[in-house]
Amino acid sequence: MPDLLTDARAAAEVLHEAAKLIREDPLRRGSLLGFGAAGQLVVTGDMHGNIRNFEKLQKFCDLKRSPGRSVILHELIHADPVSYTDSDLSIDLLVRAAAWKCEYPDNVFFLQSNHELSQYCRHEIMKGGRSVLYHFEAGIRERYGDGAATVLAGVNDYIVSLPLAARTDSGIMVCHSLPSAALMHHFDAGVFDRTPTEDDLSPGGSAHALVWGRFQPADAIEQFAERLGVEVFIVGHTPQETGYALVGRMIILASDHAHGVFLPIDLSKRYSASELEGRIRKFAGVA
């Protein structure tokens, strides 16, 4: 079997296959995934290349022996290296997660995020004095050499395939973020009913607004929840040093550091935001 972390052709094939599975997912309508009232859904926050937490997530999910369990991941790329000169090898996590999707297509799911979208749209992000697109692509070249362009094409195919959100029968909505308070009233919720267009994904579009919004106050979240018929939002995007935050009806998860967390949800039950808070698990607690 080829090594996905050295063989560019194999890595690209896995990314393209994952993208195909994402587009054709039977749970998907437009850009929305729908989960019923049976089984367990494990929700993560931003992962940013954190292989250690990803491996703990795989161990907890144990999908081979737990066919009734599903998992949602987002924001896998653009790691935070220890120093400016360190490589960004978050392509490793993306390829491994894509392979996980190919192995368990009915259990592993992904959502669009601002870092993935910026990578696809070529909109640079500066983080800690680093150009994240440049360093991510340099990491791909470090891994795959002359095959880097082939792998990057697979990355772009994966990114553009991603749905925007997931909803459960119990009223939970999972997405990378919510629009900023100033944009919520103008947000086109019809974007969930269609495959996002280039206009949707570009600045000024609804998909772009969804994944880039930050610092929403509780009252704006409340109004947005009422408009969409949502009981609780679960998002990532905003860094959380202690792993999570609760803002009104919104839970923010971070999965990209030593204090990172994930959230297992029993799909047969209904929860308030505070009840879901009590179910949050730390990756550090997974042996």
URPE-V529027 format. One line per field, one symbol per residue. ss: DSSP state (~ for helix, > for strand, _ for the rest). phi: phi as a letter, one per 40 degrees, with the letter a starting at -180 (. if undefined). psi: psi as a letter, one per 30 degrees, with the letter a starting at -180 (. if undefined). Layout:
BEGIN
ss=???
phi=???
psi=???
END
This chain:
BEGIN
ss=_______~~~~~~~~~~~~~~~~____>>__>>>>____>>>>>>>____~~~~~~~~~~~_______>>>>>>________________~~~~~~~~~~~~~____>>>>__~~~~~~~~____>>__>>~~~~~~~~~~~~~~~~~~~~~~~~~~~~~~_>_>>>>___>>>>_____~~~~____~~~~~____~~~~____~~~~~~~_____~~~~~~~~~~~___>>>>________>>>>__>>>>>______>>>>>>______~~~~~__>>>~~~__
phi=.ccccbccccccccccccccccccdcccbgbbcbbcbbgbbbbbbdbfgccccccccccccfccbbccbbbbbafcbgcbccbcccccbcddcccccccccccbccbbbbbcaccccccccgbcbcaggbcccdcccccccccbfcccccccccdcccccccccabbbccgcbbacabdcdcbdcbcccccccbcdccccccdgcccccccbcbfccdcccdccccccgbcacbbbgcdbcchaabbfcbbbbbbbacccbabcbcccbbbcccccdcccbcccccc
psi=kljfgfjeeeeeeeeeeeeeeeegkffkjcgkkkkagkakkkklakfhgjeeeeeeeeeeehfegifgklkklliflililelefkkjhffeeeeeeeeeeeeifgfklllkleeeeeeefhjkkkjhgkjeeeeeeeeeeeefbfgeeeeeeeeeeeeffklflkklfggkkkleallleffefgkjffffflkkleeeflkfleeeeeffklhkleeeeeeeeeefhkekkklbejkjegellkjbgkkkkkggafgllljkkjfflkkleeeeeffkkkeffj.
END
